[in-house]
Amino acid sequence: MSVLRGNNGPRYRHDPGDQSPYETIRIDKLTPIIGAEIHGVDLSAPIPNHQMTEIHRALADNLVIFFRDQHLTAEQHLAFGRNFGTLHIHPAAPHAPGHPELMIIRADKDSPRANGEGWHSDVSCDTEPPMGSILYIRQCPPHGGDTLFANMYAAYEALSDRMKAYLDGLIAEHDGEDAYRGTYKNLGVQDKPVYPRAEHPVIRTHPVTGRKAIYVNRGFTKRILGIPRDESAAILSYLYSLAEDPLFQCRFRWTENAVAFWDNRCVQHRAMWDYWPHTRSGFRVTIAGDKPW
């Protein structure tokens, strides 16, 4: 992977390198930069060890992976998530009865908002934000409702060397207060006295790949610490616009019973709410992560 520079600034170029073929799954990439549909896997059944290893690899290679035509019970959805670690419980959202780790995702004609409308990384306000999220959509609107995903490795690699040096070591505040307070009132969820707040590096290092990624987002990041507020606002505005560049994105068109699995440590996403008054609903399992560094 490399960066091309020209009159219009830095641009990311993907170099796939020499990758050995997958043996138990088939990969259809959405773009060279991010995203792939996975075929040949039944997530409702026990997954053989070798195939699970290839799913792990596909996630690392593509950052977000998709599975269509899956038919999962709550227990099967949770069981698939546990293959990747301990499950995370959302600090604010409603959950399925008896399953605190199974977040309800729903927007309909009576909703004041939809989950994930703006660009964000899930629950980055937690001290140990989630490693990944597995979203299972069971009901789709007739049109619209796509989700966009953006590669934060690519956004980081498009920075100039001088900007990388400037950002190295800077810490940003992430706060869930504005994102969560009153958000789920229409679903009968009472607000908590406080919501998570944490401080994370502006540039984080992925604990598995060792690669660097931008780790600030419009949904939760409030300011960069240790610099003037106007400077913080300007730098964050630039990083947001870079992170949201269409060159670094893929777009997934949902079908009923499809699953998306993304790595929150190097991906931001945005759900489009362009289908009112129709309904989009499903469930999300989130995998616990570690403290960014």
N, C-alpha and C positions, 0 to 999 in steps of 0.2 A: 504494500500500500504506500502511496506517496502523494505529495501535494504538487499540483501544477500552479505556477504563478504567472499572471499576465496583467494586462492593463486594467482589468476589472477586479483585481485582487486574487486571493488564494482560491483554488478549486481543488476538490478532492478527486483522486483517481484511484479506482479499485484495481488491485492486482491480485487475482485469485491464487496465484502460485500453483504449486503442485500438490493437489489434494487427492488422497486415495479415495476410491469410490466407496459408496455405502453398499453393504451386502444385504441388509434386511429391510431397508426402507428406500423409497424413491423420493427424490427432492426436485421440486419445481420452484426455482427462485422467482420471487416477485420483481426484484431489481438486482443488479450486481452489488448494490451497496447494503441492502438490508431486506430481510423477509424471505421466507420460503414455505411453500405448502408441502406437507409430509404425507405420503401415501403408503399404504401397506401396514397400518397400525390400527388395532382395535383397542381403544383406551378403556373399554369396559372389562376387558379380560386381563388376567395376569400377563405381564410383558416379560419375555425371556431376557436374561441378563445381557446378552450380546446386543439385542435390539434396544434395550434401555441405554446401553453405552452409546449407541449410535444416535439416539434421541438427545442425550447430553451433548454430544459432539455437534449435532445439527443446530442446537440452540447456541452454542459457542460460536459456530461458524456464521450464523445468520441473524442472531440477536433476538429475532421474534420468529416463531414457527406456528403454523396453522394446520389444523386437522378438520376435515369436513366429514359430515354424515356419521357423527358419533352419537350414541344413545346411552347416556350416563345417569345412573342414580346418584343421589347425594353421596352415598358411601363410596361409589366408584370414583367420583370426582375427587373426593378427599383422599382416597387411596392413591390415585395417580400423583397428586401433589406431594404426598409423603415420600415418594421416591426421590425427591429433591431436597428434603430437609423437614425440619419442624415447621408446623403451620403457624401463621401470624393471625392474630385477631385484630380486626380493624377497630380503631379507637372511637369511631363515631357511627358508622353505618349499620343499618339493620341486618340481621342474619336469619337464616332459616331456623325454624323451631327445632331446638335440640342440637343444633350444629353451630356453635359460635364462630367456627372457622369458615363458615360458608356464607359469604356476603351476598345479599340480595341486590341485583342490578335491575332497575326498572325505571322507565320513563313512559308516560302516557298522556292523555289529553288533560289530566288534572295535575300534572307535575309542574312545580315552579322552575325546575331545572332538570338537567340530565347528568348522570355520572360522567365525570371526565370531560366536560365541555372545553376546557382550556388545556394548553400544553402543560404537562407535568410528569413527574416520576412519582409513583404511588407512595404516599405517606412518607415523603422525604423529611417530614418534621419529626419523625421518630428518632430516638438516639441510635437505634439499630434498624434502619429502614429495610423494607422487604427486599429479598433477593430477586424474586420474580412473582408474576401473577399469571393465573390460568383462568381465563374467562370463557364460560360456556354459555352461548346465546341459544335459547330455545325458541323464542318468538321474535320474528323480524318484521319491520314495517314493509309494505309493498315496494317502496323505493327509499333510498337514503339510508342513513344510519351507519355509514362506513367509519372505520377507525384509521387514523394516520399514525405511523410510527416513525421515529427519527433516530438516526445513528449518532450517538454522542462521541464515539471514537472519531468518526469522520469530521464532526464539528470541531473537535479539539485539533485534529491534524491540519485543519484549514487555517488555524491561527498562525500569525507570523511568529518567528522565533522570539522577537522582542516581546510580543504579547504573552507568549508562553512563560517567559522569564518573569514578567511582571505578575502574572497570576499565581506563579508557584508559591505555595505556602499561605496564600490568602484564605481566610475563613469566612463563611457566610452563615447568617442566621436563617433558619427555616421555622415557620410557625404555622400550626394548624388552626388557630383561632378563627381567622376570617374564612377559611375554607370550610369549616365544619359547623360553626355555631348557627343553629336554626336550619341547617341544610336539609335535615331529614324529618322536620316537624310534620310534613304532610303524610309521612309514613308512620306517625305515632311514636317517634323516637324522641325521648327527652334529652335535652342538652346536659352535658357534664359540667362540673364546676370549672375545670380547666382542660385544655387540649394540649397534645404534645408540642414541645418546642425543643430544637436542637441546633447545634453548631457543627457544620461540616465543611471540609475543604471545597473550595470552588472547583478545583480539578481533583478528581479522585482516581485512584489506581485500582483497577479491577483485581480482586483477590485471586482469581483463577488464571486469567490471561496475562496479567501484569501490564496491560495497556492502560493509557490514560484517557479519561473522558471528562467532558464538561459536566458538572454536577450542580447547576443552579437551574431553577425553573420558575415560570410565572405563577404557578399554583401555590407554592409554599415559600419561596425565598423572599426575604424582606430586605436585607441589606448585606453588604460586605463590611465586616468589622475592621476597625483599625485605619480606615481612610475616611475623608470627608463624605458626608451624605450625598452631596451633589455628584462627587466623583463616583461613588458607589452606584448611584442611579444611572449614570452614563455608561459605566462598564457593564452593568447588568442588562441594560437595554441593548447594547451591542451583542452580548452573549446570547440573549434570548433570540434576537433576529437571526444570528448565525445558526443557532440550534434548530430553528424552525425553517431553515432554507430547504425548499423542495428538492434540491439536489441530493439531500441526505435522507430522503423519505421513501416509504412505501405506503400504499393505501390498500386496505383490506375490505373487500365487499362481502359482508356477512350473508350467510345462508342459514336457515334454521338448522340447529344441532351442530354448529361449527364451534371449534375451540381455538383460541389464540393464547399462546404462551410466550411472554416476553421477559427479558432480563432487565429489571429496573435499574441495575447498576450502570448500564451503558445505553439505555433507551429512554426516550420520552415518548408520550403518546397523547393523542387528542381524539375524543369521540365526537362525531358530528351529530348535532341535534337538528336535523333538517327534515324531520319526518312527522312533526306535529300535525294532526292530533292522533297519529297512529302510535302503536305500542311497540317497544323493544324491551325484552326482558330475559333474564337468565341469572346465573350465579357465578361468583368469583371465588377461587381459592388462592390465597396468597402465601408465599413461602417466606419464612423468617430469614433475615440477613444478618450482617454484622456491621460494626461501626465503620463508616467510610474512612479511608486514609489516603 
